[in-house]
Amino acid sequence: MNISIDLTLSPLQDDYEMHVINFIKRLRNSEFTVLENPLSTQIYGDIDKLMPFLTQEIKRSFKEVAISVLQMKIVKTDRSDYEPDF
């Protein structure tokens, strides 16, 4: 089953930017489709492969900072080819 996940990582510290950049770079270097916009990052793939990968990367990111918030929305379909028609 393919899924789409929208992620927003917010480390709660002054040097947050590099932590966000490192997280996104690790997502980009994965086997999954990754799209970005100014507010969030989307990642697309098979649920059985994507969720273990994300768990590993979220843990890694959380270990790098004292406090961090991660917002995640999951859609049960691959929306990577979505284009608005309006």
MARLUMZA-808097 format. One line per field, with one value per residue: x, y, z of N, C-alpha, C in turn; residue in one letter. Coordinates in pm, 1 decimal, padded with zeros to 6 digits. Layout:
BEGIN
n.xx [X	...]
n.yy [Y	...]
n.zz [Z	...]
ca.xx [X	...]
ca.yy [Y	...]
ca.zz [Z	...]
c.xx [X	...]
c.yy [Y	...]
c.zz [Z	...]
type [a	...]
***
This chain:
BEGIN
n.xx [00084.4	00063.7	00157.8	00125.6	00310.3	00310.2	00539.6	00649.4	00913.4	01017.8	01259.9	01304.8	01493.8	01764.4	01947.2	01801.8	01776.9	01984.9	01942.3	01693.3	01756.0	01945.8	01782.0	01600.6	01781.6	01861.2	01620.8	01592.8	01805.0	01713.2	01540.6	01293.2	01030.2	01056.4	00920.5	00929.9	00819.7	00789.4	00680.4	00660.3	00762.8	00713.7	00686.5	00684.6	00575.3	00589.8	00412.6	00517.3	00789.4	00846.7	00761.4	00932.5	01177.1	01125.9	01080.8	01337.1	01481.4	01348.4	01397.9	01677.0	01696.2	01565.0	01743.6	01947.0	01874.2	01750.1	01472.7	01204.4	00952.2	00745.3	00529.8	00299.1	00122.8	-00066.3	-00163.4	-00363.7	-00270.8	-00074.7	00014.8	00197.3	00199.1	00012.1	-00154.5	-00295.5	-00611.7	-00734.8]
n.yy [-00117.4	00213.4	00528.8	00877.5	01121.4	01407.1	01620.4	01825.2	01950.3	02083.9	02189.8	02302.5	02525.4	02765.6	02717.9	02587.7	02564.9	02420.5	02162.1	02099.5	02114.9	01905.8	01684.9	01691.9	01651.8	01388.1	01258.6	01316.4	01165.7	00910.7	00614.3	00699.1	00905.7	01250.7	01561.9	01914.6	02213.8	02559.5	02529.0	02262.8	01915.7	01655.3	01304.0	01000.9	00664.7	00302.0	00177.6	-00022.9	-00005.9	00264.1	00359.6	00227.7	00341.7	00617.5	00617.2	00554.3	00781.9	00992.5	00932.7	00962.7	01236.6	01346.7	01277.3	01456.6	01703.0	01894.3	01943.2	01884.0	01921.3	01729.9	01738.0	01535.3	01419.9	01166.1	01015.5	00778.0	00698.2	00747.3	01060.1	01198.6	01282.4	01480.5	01756.3	02072.4	02146.2	02385.4]
n.zz [00000.0	-00093.4	00044.4	00136.1	00302.4	00497.0	00638.7	00907.1	01066.8	01372.3	01552.9	01880.1	01942.6	01924.7	01709.9	01504.9	01225.7	01084.0	01176.9	01067.5	00794.3	00774.0	00832.8	00615.4	00404.8	00454.0	00405.0	00132.0	00030.0	00037.5	-00086.0	-00156.0	-00300.5	-00268.7	-00200.1	-00166.1	-00000.1	00105.4	00364.7	00447.5	00411.1	00184.7	00162.5	-00016.2	-00063.4	-00027.2	00246.8	00419.7	00383.8	00405.8	00664.7	00864.3	00783.7	00825.2	01103.6	01197.0	01103.3	01230.3	01500.6	01496.1	01435.9	01661.0	01862.4	01822.1	01922.2	02205.4	02250.6	02033.9	01783.2	01578.5	01317.9	01152.9	00874.8	00732.6	00433.4	00277.4	00006.3	-00289.9	-00354.3	-00502.2	-00766.0	-00785.6	-00922.9	-00915.3	-01063.7	-01105.7]
ca.xx [00000.0	00139.4	00109.3	00186.3	00328.0	00348.5	00618.7	00702.6	01002.0	01042.8	01343.5	01278.5	01619.5	01811.0	02013.7	01708.7	01781.8	02073.1	01878.8	01588.9	01825.6	02002.8	01670.5	01551.9	01884.8	01854.3	01502.1	01626.4	01899.4	01648.1	01484.3	01156.1	01004.1	01049.0	00889.1	00939.0	00768.1	00841.6	00622.0	00670.2	00825.5	00630.9	00759.1	00588.2	00627.2	00520.4	00402.9	00602.1	00928.5	00858.4	00746.2	01056.2	01277.4	01093.1	01105.2	01482.0	01526.2	01290.6	01478.0	01807.9	01677.2	01531.3	01863.9	02036.8	01826.3	01689.6	01327.4	01165.3	00814.8	00728.8	00391.3	00295.7	-00008.6	-00052.8	-00276.1	-00358.0	-00256.8	00042.9	-00029.7	00317.0	00175.6	-00099.9	-00144.7	-00426.4	-00671.8	-00817.1]
ca.yy [00000.0	00337.4	00638.3	01009.8	01176.3	01548.2	01635.9	01954.7	01933.6	02211.0	02183.9	02419.9	02583.2	02873.9	02670.1	02489.7	02555.3	02313.1	02033.9	02078.4	02089.0	01770.5	01590.6	01691.4	01589.9	01242.3	01213.9	01324.9	01059.3	00780.5	00556.3	00746.2	01033.6	01358.0	01693.9	02015.5	02349.1	02640.0	02499.2	02122.6	01821.4	01538.7	01184.1	00907.9	00530.7	00187.2	00192.5	-00118.5	00039.4	00404.8	00382.8	00197.7	00442.9	00741.9	00596.6	00565.1	00919.5	01076.6	00905.8	01025.7	01380.7	01379.6	01262.2	01569.7	01825.7	01873.1	01937.2	01899.7	01887.4	01681.4	01722.4	01440.0	01383.2	01050.0	00992.6	00642.0	00697.2	00820.5	01186.8	01269.0	01338.3	01572.8	01891.1	02135.0	02169.7	02506.3]
ca.zz [00000.0	-00100.0	00127.6	00126.6	00436.7	00504.6	00760.7	00947.8	01182.3	01440.5	01672.8	01963.3	01989.9	01838.4	01588.3	01447.9	01079.5	01038.0	01209.6	00967.1	00668.4	00779.9	00825.6	00477.0	00319.9	00472.7	00331.9	-00011.5	-00005.2	00050.6	-00208.0	-00169.2	-00366.1	-00170.5	-00254.5	-00060.7	-00018.9	00216.3	00494.7	00487.2	00319.5	00161.3	00123.9	-00073.5	-00084.0	00029.8	00392.2	00490.1	00373.0	00444.7	00808.3	00938.3	00748.1	00895.4	01246.2	01216.1	01081.9	01335.3	01620.8	01475.8	01446.9	01799.6	01945.1	01797.1	01987.0	02337.0	02233.7	01894.4	01750.0	01442.5	01276.4	01042.9	00821.8	00645.1	00343.3	00223.6	-00139.5	-00336.6	-00413.0	-00552.2	-00899.0	-00777.2	-00977.4	-00907.2	-01194.2	-01097.1]
c.xx [00089.3	00073.6	00183.8	00195.1	00377.6	00415.3	00658.7	00782.4	01034.2	01126.0	01326.0	01407.6	01667.7	01872.9	01931.1	01731.8	01866.8	02014.0	01769.6	01652.2	01882.4	01894.4	01620.2	01653.5	01883.6	01731.0	01530.0	01714.3	01839.6	01598.8	01346.5	01148.0	00984.6	01021.9	00888.3	00865.0	00815.7	00791.7	00639.0	00741.0	00732.8	00719.1	00654.8	00652.1	00539.6	00526.1	00499.0	00750.5	00945.7	00852.0	00869.7	01168.0	01251.8	01115.9	01253.0	01528.9	01469.0	01367.4	01613.5	01798.7	01648.9	01652.7	01957.3	01997.1	01761.0	01538.3	01295.2	01020.8	00813.4	00579.5	00389.9	00150.4	00013.7	-00180.5	-00258.5	-00369.2	-00128.7	-00005.2	00085.8	00295.5	00059.5	-00064.6	-00283.3	-00482.1	-00766.6	-00733.0]
c.yy [00124.1	00445.2	00766.7	01064.4	01319.3	01570.2	01781.2	01932.6	02070.3	02188.8	02313.9	02470.3	02683.5	02825.5	02563.1	02462.9	02438.2	02175.6	01999.7	02042.7	01947.8	01663.4	01578.8	01625.9	01438.3	01185.0	01211.3	01208.8	00919.4	00732.4	00612.7	00877.8	01138.6	01488.9	01792.3	02142.1	02430.5	02602.2	02355.9	02041.6	01702.2	01423.2	01077.5	00770.5	00424.4	00194.8	00100.3	-00083.8	00179.9	00426.1	00343.9	00298.6	00572.1	00729.9	00613.9	00710.7	01016.2	01057.0	00975.4	01176.8	01422.1	01367.7	01381.8	01696.7	01792.8	01855.3	01963.5	01856.5	01840.7	01664.4	01633.1	01411.6	01270.8	01033.6	00854.6	00643.1	00772.5	00943.4	01264.3	01331.0	01437.5	01707.7	01952.0	02162.3	02290.3	02629.7]
c.zz [00000.0	-00016.0	00092.8	00267.8	00425.6	00639.6	00783.4	01075.8	01240.6	01566.4	01752.7	02027.2	01885.7	01707.4	01516.7	01299.4	01029.7	01067.2	01107.8	00833.0	00665.9	00768.1	00681.2	00384.2	00333.4	00402.6	00182.2	-00056.4	00005.9	-00086.1	-00241.3	-00245.6	-00257.3	-00244.6	-00138.7	-00100.9	00100.7	00355.5	00541.4	00379.6	00306.4	00115.7	00088.1	-00090.1	-00022.1	00182.4	00467.4	00482.0	00430.7	00595.9	00889.4	00909.1	00824.5	01045.2	01277.9	01204.2	01185.1	01465.3	01611.3	01494.0	01591.6	01892.1	01933.1	01871.0	02120.8	02326.4	02087.5	01876.8	01605.1	01415.8	01153.2	01005.7	00722.2	00564.2	00280.6	00071.3	-00174.4	-00412.3	-00476.3	-00689.2	-00901.4	-00838.6	-00972.4	-01048.2	-01189.6	-01120.1]
type [m	n	i	s	i	d	l	t	l	s	p	l	q	d	d	y	e	m	h	v	i	n	f	i	k	r	l	r	n	s	e	f	t	v	l	e	n	p	l	s	t	q	i	y	g	d	i	d	k	l	m	p	f	l	t	q	e	i	k	r	s	f	k	e	v	a	i	s	v	l	q	m	k	i	v	k	t	d	r	s	d	y	e	p	d	f]
***
